[in-house]
Amino acid sequence: MIYFGAILPILSYGAQVWVDSRQWKSNVSKLRRIQRLTNIKIAKAYRTTSHEALCVLTGITPVIIELENVAKLYHITRGKNQDGLYDAPMNYRR
C-alpha cells in the first residue's frame, strides 16, 4: 500500500515531461534501484535476487513501464497524442 500510495506517485510526478530521459542508462538505473529496494522488502527476498524476478514475485509492473503508461495517459486525456492511436474528438466549427 505504501508503494502505490506514496512511492509511485512521487516517482511519477511530472513523468510526462521527463519520461523521454529514459534513454540514458543512469536515469533508468536510479529508478530501477528505488523499485528494487521496495520489492526486496515486499517479497522478503535476498538482495541477490534480480529486479525482473522481484517484479514477478511481487506482481508489480516495472517502474519504467508504469511511467510510460502515466505519460501516455496524460497525453491521451489532454489531447496531445501525436502517434494517432487515439481518436480524439475534433472541433469542426471554425
MOPAC internal coordinates of N, CA, C and O (Angstrom, degrees):
PM7 1SCF
backbone

  N    0.0000 0     0.00 0     0.00 0    0    0    0
  C    1.4504 1     0.00 0     0.00 0    1    0    0
  C    1.5298 1   110.61 1     0.00 0    2    1    0
  O    1.2310 1   120.55 1   143.01 1    3    2    1
  N    1.3200 1   116.56 1   -36.99 1    3    2    1
  C    1.4574 1   119.27 1  -179.82 1    5    3    2
  C    1.5205 1   110.72 1   -67.48 1    6    5    3
  O    1.2310 1   120.55 1   142.57 1    7    6    5
  N    1.3350 1   116.56 1   -37.43 1    7    6    5
  C    1.4615 1   119.80 1  -179.79 1    9    7    6
  C    1.5318 1   110.61 1   -62.29 1   10    9    7
  O    1.2310 1   120.44 1   130.40 1   11   10    9
  N    1.3468 1   116.77 1   -49.60 1   11   10    9
  C    1.4601 1   119.92 1  -177.98 1   13   11   10
  C    1.5203 1   113.01 1   -75.43 1   14   13   11
  O    1.2310 1   119.91 1   155.66 1   15   14   13
  N    1.3157 1   117.78 1   -24.34 1   15   14   13
  C    1.4514 1   120.90 1  -177.67 1   17   15   14
  C    1.5113 1   114.95 1   -92.30 1   18   17   15
  O    1.2310 1   120.04 1   154.64 1   19   18   17
  N    1.3298 1   117.52 1   -25.36 1   19   18   17
  C    1.4661 1   119.11 1  -175.40 1   21   19   18
  C    1.5264 1   113.13 1  -126.49 1   22   21   19
  O    1.2310 1   120.12 1   129.83 1   23   22   21
  N    1.3216 1   117.38 1   -50.17 1   23   22   21
  C    1.4613 1   119.99 1  -172.41 1   25   23   22
  C    1.5248 1   111.77 1   -72.40 1   26   25   23
  O    1.2310 1   120.01 1   130.74 1   27   26   25
  N    1.3291 1   117.58 1   -49.26 1   27   26   25
  C    1.4622 1   120.30 1  -178.81 1   29   27   26
  C    1.5256 1   113.01 1   -63.83 1   30   29   27
  O    1.2310 1   118.41 1   138.65 1   31   30   29
  N    1.3425 1   120.63 1   -41.35 1   31   30   29
  C    1.4709 1   118.11 1   174.89 1   33   31   30
  C    1.5226 1   113.74 1   -63.59 1   34   33   31
  O    1.2310 1   119.95 1   147.05 1   35   34   33
  N    1.3089 1   117.70 1   -32.95 1   35   34   33
  C    1.4659 1   119.87 1   177.37 1   37   35   34
  C    1.5256 1   110.22 1   -68.20 1   38   37   35
  O    1.2310 1   120.63 1   137.03 1   39   38   37
  N    1.3251 1   116.40 1   -42.97 1   39   38   37
  C    1.4606 1   119.84 1   179.27 1   41   39   38
  C    1.5272 1   112.22 1   -67.50 1   42   41   39
  O    1.2310 1   120.20 1   146.87 1   43   42   41
  N    1.3159 1   117.23 1   -33.13 1   43   42   41
  C    1.4621 1   120.00 1  -175.64 1   45   43   42
  C    1.5274 1   113.53 1   -91.16 1   46   45   43
  O    1.2310 1   119.93 1  -176.00 1   47   46   45
  N    1.3069 1   117.73 1     4.00 1   47   46   45
  C    1.4574 1   120.52 1   179.03 1   49   47   46
  C    1.5267 1   109.63 1   -66.41 1   50   49   47
  O    1.2310 1   120.44 1   -60.73 1   51   50   49
  N    1.2999 1   116.77 1   119.27 1   51   50   49
  C    1.4590 1   122.02 1  -179.69 1   53   51   50
  C    1.5150 1   113.88 1    72.05 1   54   53   51
  O    1.2310 1   119.90 1  -159.50 1   55   54   53
  N    1.3209 1   117.79 1    20.50 1   55   54   53
  C    1.4598 1   121.22 1  -176.18 1   57   55   54
  C    1.5232 1   112.33 1   -62.66 1   58   57   55
  O    1.2310 1   119.93 1   150.00 1   59   58   57
  N    1.3248 1   117.74 1   -30.00 1   59   58   57
  C    1.4571 1   119.90 1  -179.37 1   61   59   58
  C    1.5218 1   111.39 1   -63.81 1   62   61   59
  O    1.2310 1   119.96 1   158.72 1   63   62   61
  N    1.3154 1   117.68 1   -21.28 1   63   62   61
  C    1.4627 1   121.69 1  -179.53 1   65   63   62
  C    1.5325 1   110.59 1   -89.69 1   66   65   63
  O    1.2310 1   119.93 1   134.61 1   67   66   65
  N    1.3167 1   117.73 1   -45.39 1   67   66   65
  C    1.4584 1   120.37 1  -171.76 1   69   67   66
  C    1.5179 1   114.96 1  -105.57 1   70   69   67
  O    1.2310 1   119.58 1  -172.61 1   71   70   69
  N    1.3450 1   118.40 1     7.39 1   71   70   69
  C    1.4641 1   119.89 1  -178.14 1   73   71   70
  C    1.5334 1   111.81 1   -65.68 1   74   73   71
  O    1.2310 1   119.83 1   156.57 1   75   74   73
  N    1.3299 1   117.92 1   -23.43 1   75   74   73
  C    1.4587 1   120.19 1   178.52 1   77   75   74
  C    1.5236 1   112.72 1   -72.68 1   78   77   75
  O    1.2310 1   119.71 1   168.43 1   79   78   77
  N    1.3073 1   118.15 1   -11.57 1   79   78   77
  C    1.4643 1   120.52 1   178.40 1   81   79   78
  C    1.5247 1   111.84 1   -79.11 1   82   81   79
  O    1.2310 1   119.89 1  -172.79 1   83   82   81
  N    1.3108 1   117.81 1     7.21 1   83   82   81
  C    1.4596 1   120.84 1   177.87 1   85   83   82
  C    1.5265 1   111.93 1   -74.69 1   86   85   83
  O    1.2310 1   120.08 1   177.48 1   87   86   85
  N    1.3239 1   117.45 1    -2.52 1   87   86   85
  C    1.4586 1   120.48 1   177.44 1   89   87   86
  C    1.5272 1   111.44 1   -70.98 1   90   89   87
  O    1.2310 1   120.05 1   160.45 1   91   90   89
  N    1.3242 1   117.50 1   -19.55 1   91   90   89
  C    1.4573 1   121.00 1   177.37 1   93   91   90
  C    1.5227 1   109.42 1   -92.87 1   94   93   91
  O    1.2310 1   120.85 1   -49.25 1   95   94   93
  N    1.3062 1   115.98 1   130.75 1   95   94   93
  C    1.4608 1   121.14 1  -175.64 1   97   95   94
  C    1.5221 1   112.61 1   -64.45 1   98   97   95
  O    1.2310 1   119.73 1   150.43 1   99   98   97
  N    1.3188 1   118.11 1   -29.57 1   99   98   97
  C    1.4630 1   120.08 1  -178.55 1  101   99   98
  C    1.5274 1   110.94 1   -65.98 1  102  101   99
  O    1.2310 1   120.09 1   141.57 1  103  102  101
  N    1.3271 1   117.44 1   -38.43 1  103  102  101
  C    1.4648 1   120.25 1   178.32 1  105  103  102
  C    1.5189 1   111.36 1   -68.18 1  106  105  103
  O    1.2310 1   120.43 1   138.37 1  107  106  105
  N    1.3255 1   116.78 1   -41.63 1  107  106  105
  C    1.4597 1   120.80 1   179.41 1  109  107  106
  C    1.5208 1   110.60 1   -65.31 1  110  109  107
  O    1.2310 1   120.33 1   139.69 1  111  110  109
  N    1.3293 1   116.97 1   -40.31 1  111  110  109
  C    1.4647 1   119.21 1  -178.55 1  113  111  110
  C    1.5261 1   111.67 1   -67.24 1  114  113  111
  O    1.2310 1   119.80 1   146.78 1  115  114  113
  N    1.3233 1   117.99 1   -33.22 1  115  114  113
  C    1.4703 1   120.06 1   177.14 1  117  115  114
  C    1.5207 1   111.14 1   -65.87 1  118  117  115
  O    1.2310 1   120.39 1   137.21 1  119  118  117
  N    1.3254 1   116.86 1   -42.79 1  119  118  117
  C    1.4677 1   120.29 1   179.25 1  121  119  118
  C    1.5184 1   111.24 1   -67.78 1  122  121  119
  O    1.2310 1   120.63 1   138.08 1  123  122  121
  N    1.3308 1   116.40 1   -41.92 1  123  122  121
  C    1.4586 1   119.45 1   179.27 1  125  123  122
  C    1.5224 1   111.54 1   -65.48 1  126  125  123
  O    1.2310 1   120.03 1   146.02 1  127  126  125
  N    1.3291 1   117.55 1   -33.98 1  127  126  125
  C    1.4660 1   121.91 1   179.62 1  129  127  126
  C    1.5233 1   110.91 1   -63.29 1  130  129  127
  O    1.2310 1   120.93 1   137.06 1  131  130  129
  N    1.3261 1   115.82 1   -42.94 1  131  130  129
  C    1.4636 1   120.01 1   179.62 1  133  131  130
  C    1.5210 1   110.31 1   -63.65 1  134  133  131
  O    1.2310 1   120.98 1   133.77 1  135  134  133
  N    1.3352 1   115.73 1   -46.23 1  135  134  133
  C    1.4615 1   118.45 1  -179.16 1  137  135  134
  C    1.5264 1   111.53 1   -67.96 1  138  137  135
  O    1.2310 1   120.26 1   143.79 1  139  138  137
  N    1.3118 1   117.10 1   -36.21 1  139  138  137
  C    1.4544 1   120.29 1  -179.36 1  141  139  138
  C    1.5193 1   111.85 1   -64.37 1  142  141  139
  O    1.2310 1   120.33 1   139.04 1  143  142  141
  N    1.3164 1   116.98 1   -40.96 1  143  142  141
  C    1.4656 1   120.09 1   178.80 1  145  143  142
  C    1.5248 1   111.52 1   -63.40 1  146  145  143
  O    1.2310 1   120.48 1   138.31 1  147  146  145
  N    1.3218 1   116.68 1   -41.69 1  147  146  145
  C    1.4648 1   118.63 1   178.25 1  149  147  146
  C    1.5224 1   111.38 1   -70.09 1  150  149  147
  O    1.2310 1   120.13 1   144.22 1  151  150  149
  N    1.3310 1   117.35 1   -35.78 1  151  150  149
  C    1.4669 1   119.80 1   178.54 1  153  151  150
  C    1.5257 1   111.76 1   -67.00 1  154  153  151
  O    1.2310 1   120.28 1   145.16 1  155  154  153
  N    1.3218 1   117.07 1   -34.84 1  155  154  153
  C    1.4715 1   119.87 1   177.17 1  157  155  154
  C    1.5231 1   109.74 1   -63.08 1  158  157  155
  O    1.2310 1   120.34 1   138.10 1  159  158  157
  N    1.3192 1   116.96 1   -41.90 1  159  158  157
  C    1.4703 1   120.36 1   179.00 1  161  159  158
  C    1.5237 1   111.60 1   -67.95 1  162  161  159
  O    1.2310 1   120.65 1   140.56 1  163  162  161
  N    1.3375 1   116.36 1   -39.44 1  163  162  161
  C    1.4675 1   119.73 1  -178.80 1  165  163  162
  C    1.5264 1   110.52 1   -67.88 1  166  165  163
  O    1.2310 1   120.36 1   133.92 1  167  166  165
  N    1.3257 1   116.92 1   -46.08 1  167  166  165
  C    1.4655 1   120.90 1  -176.01 1  169  167  166
  C    1.5205 1   113.12 1   -82.42 1  170  169  167
  O    1.2310 1   120.57 1   168.40 1  171  170  169
  N    1.3373 1   116.52 1   -11.60 1  171  170  169
  C    1.4701 1   121.57 1  -175.54 1  173  171  170
  C    1.5306 1   110.10 1    54.01 1  174  173  171
  O    1.2310 1   121.93 1  -130.89 1  175  174  173
  N    1.3404 1   113.90 1    49.11 1  175  174  173
  C    1.4600 1   121.01 1  -176.39 1  177  175  174
  C    1.5259 1   110.18 1  -105.07 1  178  177  175
  O    1.2310 1   121.48 1    -9.04 1  179  178  177
  N    1.3197 1   114.76 1   170.96 1  179  178  177
  C    1.4570 1   120.37 1   175.99 1  181  179  178
  C    1.5228 1   110.11 1   -73.49 1  182  181  179
  O    1.2310 1   120.58 1   -22.98 1  183  182  181
  N    1.3132 1   116.49 1   157.02 1  183  182  181
  C    1.4591 1   119.73 1  -177.73 1  185  183  182
  C    1.5165 1   112.42 1   -75.06 1  186  185  183
  O    1.2310 1   119.46 1   170.84 1  187  186  185
  N    1.3219 1   118.64 1    -9.16 1  187  186  185
  C    1.4567 1   121.55 1   177.30 1  189  187  186
  C    1.5257 1   112.49 1   -88.11 1  190  189  187
  O    1.2310 1   119.94 1   178.22 1  191  190  189
  N    1.3170 1   117.71 1    -1.78 1  191  190  189
  C    1.4586 1   121.40 1   178.57 1  193  191  190
  C    1.5240 1   109.42 1   -71.37 1  194  193  191
  O    1.2310 1   120.64 1   -42.55 1  195  194  193
  N    1.3294 1   116.38 1   137.45 1  195  194  193
  C    1.4619 1   120.50 1  -176.23 1  197  195  194
  C    1.5297 1   111.54 1   -71.15 1  198  197  195
  O    1.2310 1   121.57 1   -20.03 1  199  198  197
  N    1.3147 1   114.60 1   159.97 1  199  198  197
  C    1.4669 1   121.25 1  -179.99 1  201  199  198
  C    1.5288 1   111.47 1   -62.24 1  202  201  199
  O    1.2310 1   120.78 1   137.63 1  203  202  201
  N    1.3274 1   116.11 1   -42.37 1  203  202  201
  C    1.4627 1   120.19 1  -179.21 1  205  203  202
  C    1.5270 1   111.32 1   -64.71 1  206  205  203
  O    1.2310 1   120.65 1   138.03 1  207  206  205
  N    1.3376 1   116.37 1   -41.97 1  207  206  205
  C    1.4602 1   119.83 1   179.03 1  209  207  206
  C    1.5259 1   110.92 1   -65.74 1  210  209  207
  O    1.2310 1   120.18 1   143.15 1  211  210  209
  N    1.3162 1   117.27 1   -36.85 1  211  210  209
  C    1.4610 1   120.23 1   178.25 1  213  211  210
  C    1.5259 1   111.46 1   -66.22 1  214  213  211
  O    1.2310 1   120.21 1   142.69 1  215  214  213
  N    1.3314 1   117.21 1   -37.31 1  215  214  213
  C    1.4577 1   120.05 1   177.55 1  217  215  214
  C    1.5212 1   110.75 1   -64.81 1  218  217  215
  O    1.2310 1   120.32 1   142.74 1  219  218  217
  N    1.3277 1   116.99 1   -37.26 1  219  218  217
  C    1.4648 1   120.29 1   177.95 1  221  219  218
  C    1.5185 1   110.48 1   -70.36 1  222  221  219
  O    1.2310 1   119.99 1   136.36 1  223  222  221
  N    1.3280 1   117.63 1   -43.64 1  223  222  221
  C    1.4568 1   121.26 1  -178.80 1  225  223  222
  C    1.5244 1   112.92 1   -62.84 1  226  225  223
  O    1.2310 1   120.82 1   139.92 1  227  226  225
  N    1.3333 1   116.04 1   -40.08 1  227  226  225
  C    1.4654 1   119.28 1  -177.73 1  229  227  226
  C    1.5238 1   112.64 1   -88.21 1  230  229  227
  O    1.2310 1   120.29 1   161.65 1  231  230  229
  N    1.3306 1   117.05 1   -18.35 1  231  230  229
  C    1.4630 1   119.93 1  -178.82 1  233  231  230
  C    1.5199 1   113.01 1    77.11 1  234  233  231
  O    1.2310 1   120.45 1  -158.34 1  235  234  233
  N    1.3085 1   116.75 1    21.66 1  235  234  233
  C    1.4594 1   121.77 1  -179.14 1  237  235  234
  C    1.5230 1   108.86 1  -102.19 1  238  237  235
  O    1.2310 1   120.76 1   -46.50 1  239  238  237
  N    1.3236 1   116.15 1   133.50 1  239  238  237
  C    1.4581 1   121.66 1   178.17 1  241  239  238
  C    1.5223 1   109.53 1   -65.29 1  242  241  239
  O    1.2310 1   119.79 1   -39.80 1  243  242  241
  N    1.3449 1   118.00 1   140.20 1  243  242  241
  C    1.4760 1   119.20 1   176.91 1  245  243  242
  C    1.5236 1   111.50 1   -56.44 1  246  245  243
  O    1.2310 1   120.90 1   -34.64 1  247  246  245
  N    1.3092 1   115.88 1   145.36 1  247  246  245
  C    1.4596 1   122.02 1  -170.85 1  249  247  246
  C    1.5261 1   111.70 1   -63.65 1  250  249  247
  O    1.2310 1   119.23 1   146.42 1  251  250  249
  N    1.3168 1   119.07 1   -33.58 1  251  250  249
  C    1.4635 1   121.19 1   179.97 1  253  251  250
  C    1.5246 1   110.22 1   -65.43 1  254  253  251
  O    1.2310 1   119.98 1   137.20 1  255  254  253
  N    1.3042 1   117.65 1   -42.80 1  255  254  253
  C    1.4660 1   121.35 1   178.45 1  257  255  254
  C    1.5228 1   110.05 1   -66.49 1  258  257  255
  O    1.2310 1   120.64 1   139.98 1  259  258  257
  N    1.3083 1   116.37 1   -40.02 1  259  258  257
  C    1.4636 1   120.52 1   179.35 1  261  259  258
  C    1.5278 1   111.29 1   -63.47 1  262  261  259
  O    1.2310 1   120.04 1   139.05 1  263  262  261
  N    1.3250 1   117.53 1   -40.95 1  263  262  261
  C    1.4604 1   120.86 1   178.91 1  265  263  262
  C    1.5258 1   111.67 1   -68.84 1  266  265  263
  O    1.2310 1   120.27 1   143.88 1  267  266  265
  N    1.3341 1   117.08 1   -36.12 1  267  266  265
  C    1.4673 1   119.80 1   175.21 1  269  267  266
  C    1.5184 1   110.78 1   -63.03 1  270  269  267
  O    1.2310 1   120.58 1   140.35 1  271  270  269
  N    1.3356 1   116.50 1   -39.65 1  271  270  269
  C    1.4669 1   120.18 1   178.44 1  273  271  270
  C    1.5241 1   111.45 1   -65.60 1  274  273  271
  O    1.2310 1   120.23 1   140.80 1  275  274  273
  N    1.3160 1   117.17 1   -39.20 1  275  274  273
  C    1.4683 1   120.86 1   177.95 1  277  275  274
  C    1.5182 1   110.36 1   -63.11 1  278  277  275
  O    1.2310 1   120.69 1   136.79 1  279  278  277
  N    1.3310 1   116.29 1   -43.21 1  279  278  277
  C    1.4602 1   120.37 1  -179.71 1  281  279  278
  C    1.5241 1   111.25 1   -67.05 1  282  281  279
  O    1.2310 1   119.82 1   138.68 1  283  282  281
  N    1.3379 1   117.95 1   -41.32 1  283  282  281
  C    1.4624 1   121.14 1   178.27 1  285  283  282
  C    1.5182 1   111.27 1   -64.09 1  286  285  283
  O    1.2310 1   120.46 1   137.73 1  287  286  285
  N    1.3218 1   116.73 1   -42.27 1  287  286  285
  C    1.4545 1   120.60 1   178.60 1  289  287  286
  C    1.5143 1   110.91 1   -62.06 1  290  289  287
  O    1.2310 1   120.34 1   139.84 1  291  290  289
  N    1.3220 1   116.95 1   -40.16 1  291  290  289
  C    1.4585 1   120.25 1   178.04 1  293  291  290
  C    1.5264 1   110.80 1   -62.38 1  294  293  291
  O    1.2310 1   120.46 1   133.20 1  295  294  293
  N    1.3117 1   116.72 1   -46.80 1  295  294  293
  C    1.4598 1   119.68 1  -177.95 1  297  295  294
  C    1.5291 1   112.09 1   -67.92 1  298  297  295
  O    1.2310 1   120.03 1   146.78 1  299  298  297
  N    1.3222 1   117.56 1   -33.22 1  299  298  297
  C    1.4604 1   120.22 1   178.19 1  301  299  298
  C    1.5177 1   110.86 1   -70.13 1  302  301  299
  O    1.2310 1   120.19 1   134.45 1  303  302  301
  N    1.3212 1   117.24 1   -45.55 1  303  302  301
  C    1.4621 1   119.84 1  -176.24 1  305  303  302
  C    1.5174 1   112.67 1   -75.37 1  306  305  303
  O    1.2310 1   119.78 1   157.11 1  307  306  305
  N    1.3157 1   118.02 1   -22.89 1  307  306  305
  C    1.4635 1   120.64 1   179.87 1  309  307  306
  C    1.5212 1   112.22 1   -93.65 1  310  309  307
  O    1.2310 1   119.81 1   178.49 1  311  310  309
  N    1.3359 1   117.98 1    -1.51 1  311  310  309
  C    1.4563 1   121.03 1   178.01 1  313  311  310
  C    1.5054 1   113.98 1    77.24 1  314  313  311
  O    1.2310 1   119.80 1  -156.90 1  315  314  313
  N    1.3187 1   117.98 1    23.10 1  315  314  313
  C    1.4583 1   121.01 1  -179.26 1  317  315  314
  C    1.5142 1   111.32 1  -112.70 1  318  317  315
  O    1.2310 1   120.31 1  -151.58 1  319  318  317
  N    1.3193 1   117.01 1    28.42 1  319  318  317
  C    1.4516 1   121.34 1  -179.42 1  321  319  318
  C    1.5233 1   108.83 1   -77.51 1  322  321  319
  O    1.2310 1   119.82 1   -59.28 1  323  322  321
  N    1.3132 1   117.94 1   120.72 1  323  322  321
  C    1.4515 1   122.54 1  -175.31 1  325  323  322
  C    1.5245 1   113.03 1   -97.49 1  326  325  323
  O    1.2310 1   119.41 1   163.42 1  327  326  325
  N    1.3210 1   118.74 1   -16.58 1  327  326  325
  C    1.4593 1   119.56 1  -173.49 1  329  327  326
  C    1.5232 1   113.72 1   -89.17 1  330  329  327
  O    1.2310 1   119.07 1   176.51 1  331  330  329
  N    1.2994 1   119.39 1    -3.49 1  331  330  329
  C    1.4511 1   121.82 1   174.37 1  333  331  330
  C    1.5100 1   115.14 1    76.52 1  334  333  331
  O    1.2310 1   119.58 1  -164.71 1  335  334  333
  N    1.3151 1   118.41 1    15.29 1  335  334  333
  C    1.4553 1   120.60 1  -179.71 1  337  335  334
  C    1.5182 1   112.39 1   -81.90 1  338  337  335
  O    1.2310 1   120.58 1   169.87 1  339  338  337
  N    1.2948 1   116.50 1   -10.13 1  339  338  337
  C    1.4517 1   120.62 1  -176.78 1  341  339  338
  C    1.5204 1   108.48 1  -127.35 1  342  341  339
  O    1.2310 1   120.40 1   -49.59 1  343  342  341
  N    1.3162 1   116.84 1   130.41 1  343  342  341
  C    1.4554 1   120.99 1   178.91 1  345  343  342
  C    1.5135 1   108.86 1   -89.13 1  346  345  343
  O    1.2310 1   121.17 1   -87.24 1  347  346  345
  N    1.2940 1   115.36 1    92.76 1  347  346  345
  C    1.4539 1   120.59 1  -179.99 1  349  347  346
  C    1.5172 1   109.69 1   -77.04 1  350  349  347
  O    1.2310 1   119.87 1   -34.88 1  351  350  349
  N    1.3269 1   117.85 1   145.12 1  351  350  349
  C    1.4598 1   119.64 1   177.39 1  353  351  350
  C    1.5366 1   110.15 1   -64.74 1  354  353  351
  O    1.2310 1   121.52 1   -40.71 1  355  354  353
  N    1.3086 1   114.70 1   139.29 1  355  354  353
  C    1.4537 1   119.89 1  -177.39 1  357  355  354
  C    1.5237 1   109.55 1  -113.99 1  358  357  355
  O    1.2310 1   120.40 1   -32.07 1  359  358  357
  N    1.2817 1   116.84 1   147.93 1  359  358  357
  C    1.4499 1   122.99 1   176.65 1  361  359  358
  C    1.5356 1   107.41 1   -91.30 1  362  361  359
  O    1.2310 1   120.28 1   -67.29 1  363  362  361
  N    1.3402 1   117.06 1   112.71 1  363  362  361
  C    1.4504 1   121.03 1  -175.94 1  365  363  362
  C    1.5215 1   112.76 1   -90.88 1  366  365  363
  O    1.2310 1   119.99 1   169.62 1  367  366  365
  N    1.2919 1   117.62 1   -10.38 1  367  366  365
  C    1.4605 1   120.44 1   177.91 1  369  367  366
  C    1.5021 1   109.79 1   -82.29 1  370  369  367
  O    1.2310 1   121.91 1   -40.53 1  371  370  369
  N    1.3089 1   113.95 1   139.47 1  371  370  369
  C    1.4742 1   117.54 1   178.81 1  373  371  370
  C    1.4787 1   110.94 1  -124.76 1  374  373  371
  O    1.2310 1   120.10 1   180.00 1  375  374  373

